[in-house]
Amino acid sequence: MKSKSIAFLIVSCLVIGLINFVAFHGIQIAGFQYYGVLDPENGLRLGIDLAGGSIITFQADQEEVTSDEMEVVSEVLRNRLDSAGYTEAKISVGDLDSRNITVEIPDETDVDAAVELLGKTAKLTFQDADGNVFMDGATDVQTAVARYGQTSQYSSNQYYIELQLTEEGRPKFAEATERIAALADEEKNYISIYLDDTEVSTAYVSEKIDSDSATISGNFTQESANVLANQIKSGQLPFNLTVAEKSTVGPELGDAALSTSLIAGAIGVLLVMLFMIVIYRLNGVVASIALAGYVGLMMLIIGIFKINLSLPGIAGIILSIGMAVDANVIIFERMKEEIRLGKSVRASVDAGFKRAFRAILDSNITTLIAAGALYFFGTGSIKGFATTLFLGVVLSMFTAIVVTRFLLKQIVGLKLTKPSYYGVRNRKEAAENA
């Protein structure tokens, strides 16, 4: 039993260490490349307050605009930014006389690429061989997703865009494909898809297609397919935008301030671990291991999903770390109460988790609801804070309830049953059998 518990503890520590190594330094396996958060080029995506970025001021190209139109433009730009992963970007709408909208994009030094993403009208049209438009992306296409695979049984794997048609678009597509397939001139049996004035794909039609989806294929790369899909699904602007001003800026806090913040955070985590070990002894050691696993998992998820981190985002992580420790404190205090009542350590572990679970679940559920509301109704930095907070709370529950409990079970398997090992000094007489 002891050898089995020792083996589980060693394997658990090695797995947590591996997670942290991969999260911070990256890994490459069988063609899959993950860049760790410490990678200087492909690591953390920082907010404009930490890493600098691009500032672009757009202006409407018509003389008079309404507040509703400006609100639509702001929403379209926000959708395009969120689709591209810039959740920390800020959008500021000027007054109606200036007709200006300013966008701040963190960690983006290619201003021209940002202008291309945000400023295009992305007008999608479906045309026959004679140039007649029978479908429009604004009203007939519901969404667009970049995919990789075969577009037909005869094609090879490639990147393509899958379009989901609206209720109005489906009958138009069915009628057009039926008409084009019936043309006597076989050289005209095709559909062309245009983005603005550029032909992006051509598909030959041999029969009526009564479906709520269509595909755009061509010589797409993963990046170009994602860009086109983002432009299509984020909607069209009510008017064209011209660039009034564009520039790149350096970080407000600078690399030195970021390094200082990371060092301060690491010191804080170490102090928390030291406090837990001093107060809760073996329980504190277990909590520290679980906390290390939490940090690794959090950094791994941030790296995989390329979440932009600004100061509010970092605040969300720190807050969730506090909640992870708080969950462990509740569990350990319940355990100490059970041990003081004379229960065995094994029984105290089970009772401690059982009695603490409801309190932990209730407090975390309310936080998750608040984080969800902030994410769906907030924008920019508020959304970034909500994202890291939500992820942090979920991971803190996992590490506190699953990882900590598993490790404590292995500690109990080592027959370490003295109450003092768990921070308990006074205890009623009882058998100490594990």
FENRA-V251206 format. One record per residue. N is the residue number from 1. OMEGA is omega in whole degrees, -180 to 180 (999 if undefined). Layout:
BEGIN
N_OMEGA ; N_OMEGA
END
This chain:
BEGIN
1_-180 ; 2_-178 ; 3_179 ; 4_179 ; 5_178 ; 6_180 ; 7_179 ; 8_179 ; 9_-180 ; 10_-180 ; 11_180 ; 12_179 ; 13_179 ; 14_179 ; 15_179 ; 16_177 ; 17_179 ; 18_178 ; 19_180 ; 20_179 ; 21_180 ; 22_-178 ; 23_-175 ; 24_-174 ; 25_177 ; 26_-180 ; 27_176 ; 28_-179 ; 29_174 ; 30_178 ; 31_178 ; 32_-179 ; 33_173 ; 34_179 ; 35_179 ; 36_-177 ; 37_179 ; 38_179 ; 39_-174 ; 40_-177 ; 41_-174 ; 42_-177 ; 43_-178 ; 44_171 ; 45_-174 ; 46_177 ; 47_-176 ; 48_178 ; 49_180 ; 50_-173 ; 51_-175 ; 52_180 ; 53_-177 ; 54_175 ; 55_-177 ; 56_175 ; 57_178 ; 58_177 ; 59_178 ; 60_-176 ; 61_175 ; 62_-171 ; 63_-177 ; 64_177 ; 65_177 ; 66_178 ; 67_178 ; 68_179 ; 69_179 ; 70_178 ; 71_177 ; 72_179 ; 73_180 ; 74_-179 ; 75_179 ; 76_179 ; 77_179 ; 78_179 ; 79_180 ; 80_178 ; 81_-180 ; 82_180 ; 83_179 ; 84_178 ; 85_-179 ; 86_-177 ; 87_-179 ; 88_-179 ; 89_-179 ; 90_178 ; 91_179 ; 92_-179 ; 93_179 ; 94_180 ; 95_-176 ; 96_180 ; 97_-179 ; 98_-179 ; 99_-176 ; 100_171 ; 101_-178 ; 102_-179 ; 103_176 ; 104_-177 ; 105_-178 ; 106_172 ; 107_177 ; 108_-177 ; 109_178 ; 110_-177 ; 111_-178 ; 112_178 ; 113_178 ; 114_178 ; 115_180 ; 116_-180 ; 117_-171 ; 118_-170 ; 119_-177 ; 120_177 ; 121_177 ; 122_179 ; 123_-177 ; 124_178 ; 125_175 ; 126_-175 ; 127_174 ; 128_-175 ; 129_180 ; 130_178 ; 131_178 ; 132_-180 ; 133_179 ; 134_176 ; 135_-179 ; 136_-177 ; 137_-176 ; 138_-175 ; 139_-172 ; 140_179 ; 141_-177 ; 142_180 ; 143_180 ; 144_-178 ; 145_176 ; 146_-179 ; 147_177 ; 148_180 ; 149_-180 ; 150_175 ; 151_175 ; 152_-178 ; 153_-179 ; 154_-176 ; 155_176 ; 156_179 ; 157_-179 ; 158_174 ; 159_179 ; 160_180 ; 161_177 ; 162_-180 ; 163_173 ; 164_-175 ; 165_177 ; 166_177 ; 167_178 ; 168_-176 ; 169_-176 ; 170_179 ; 171_177 ; 172_-179 ; 173_180 ; 174_-179 ; 175_-177 ; 176_-179 ; 177_177 ; 178_-179 ; 179_-177 ; 180_180 ; 181_-177 ; 182_-179 ; 183_-180 ; 184_180 ; 185_-176 ; 186_179 ; 187_-180 ; 188_-179 ; 189_179 ; 190_176 ; 191_175 ; 192_179 ; 193_-177 ; 194_170 ; 195_-169 ; 196_-179 ; 197_-176 ; 198_177 ; 199_-177 ; 200_-179 ; 201_175 ; 202_-180 ; 203_178 ; 204_-174 ; 205_180 ; 206_-180 ; 207_178 ; 208_179 ; 209_179 ; 210_-176 ; 211_179 ; 212_179 ; 213_177 ; 214_-178 ; 215_172 ; 216_180 ; 217_-178 ; 218_180 ; 219_-178 ; 220_165 ; 221_178 ; 222_-179 ; 223_-177 ; 224_177 ; 225_178 ; 226_-180 ; 227_-179 ; 228_179 ; 229_179 ; 230_-179 ; 231_-178 ; 232_-173 ; 233_-179 ; 234_174 ; 235_-179 ; 236_178 ; 237_180 ; 238_176 ; 239_179 ; 240_178 ; 241_172 ; 242_-179 ; 243_178 ; 244_-179 ; 245_176 ; 246_-178 ; 247_172 ; 248_-178 ; 249_175 ; 250_-180 ; 251_179 ; 252_-178 ; 253_177 ; 254_180 ; 255_-179 ; 256_180 ; 257_179 ; 258_179 ; 259_178 ; 260_179 ; 261_179 ; 262_178 ; 263_179 ; 264_178 ; 265_179 ; 266_178 ; 267_179 ; 268_179 ; 269_180 ; 270_178 ; 271_177 ; 272_178 ; 273_180 ; 274_178 ; 275_-179 ; 276_-179 ; 277_-179 ; 278_-176 ; 279_-171 ; 280_175 ; 281_-177 ; 282_176 ; 283_179 ; 284_177 ; 285_179 ; 286_179 ; 287_180 ; 288_177 ; 289_179 ; 290_179 ; 291_176 ; 292_176 ; 293_178 ; 294_-179 ; 295_-180 ; 296_179 ; 297_-180 ; 298_180 ; 299_179 ; 300_180 ; 301_178 ; 302_180 ; 303_-178 ; 304_-176 ; 305_176 ; 306_-180 ; 307_178 ; 308_-180 ; 309_170 ; 310_179 ; 311_176 ; 312_178 ; 313_177 ; 314_177 ; 315_177 ; 316_178 ; 317_-179 ; 318_179 ; 319_180 ; 320_174 ; 321_177 ; 322_180 ; 323_177 ; 324_178 ; 325_180 ; 326_178 ; 327_178 ; 328_179 ; 329_179 ; 330_-179 ; 331_-176 ; 332_177 ; 333_175 ; 334_178 ; 335_-179 ; 336_177 ; 337_-180 ; 338_179 ; 339_179 ; 340_179 ; 341_176 ; 342_179 ; 343_176 ; 344_-179 ; 345_180 ; 346_179 ; 347_-180 ; 348_177 ; 349_-180 ; 350_-179 ; 351_-180 ; 352_179 ; 353_-179 ; 354_-178 ; 355_-177 ; 356_-173 ; 357_-176 ; 358_180 ; 359_179 ; 360_-178 ; 361_-178 ; 362_-178 ; 363_-179 ; 364_178 ; 365_180 ; 366_178 ; 367_179 ; 368_178 ; 369_179 ; 370_179 ; 371_178 ; 372_179 ; 373_178 ; 374_-178 ; 375_-174 ; 376_-178 ; 377_-180 ; 378_178 ; 379_172 ; 380_-175 ; 381_178 ; 382_179 ; 383_178 ; 384_177 ; 385_-179 ; 386_-179 ; 387_-179 ; 388_178 ; 389_-179 ; 390_179 ; 391_-178 ; 392_-179 ; 393_179 ; 394_-180 ; 395_180 ; 396_176 ; 397_180 ; 398_-178 ; 399_-178 ; 400_-173 ; 401_-176 ; 402_-175 ; 403_-179 ; 404_-180 ; 405_179 ; 406_-179 ; 407_179 ; 408_177 ; 409_179 ; 410_176 ; 411_178 ; 412_179 ; 413_177 ; 414_179 ; 415_176 ; 416_-169 ; 417_179 ; 418_180 ; 419_-178 ; 420_178 ; 421_-177 ; 422_176 ; 423_-180 ; 424_-179 ; 425_-178 ; 426_-177 ; 427_177 ; 428_-179 ; 429_176 ; 430_178 ; 431_-178 ; 432_179 ; 433_178 ; 434_999
END
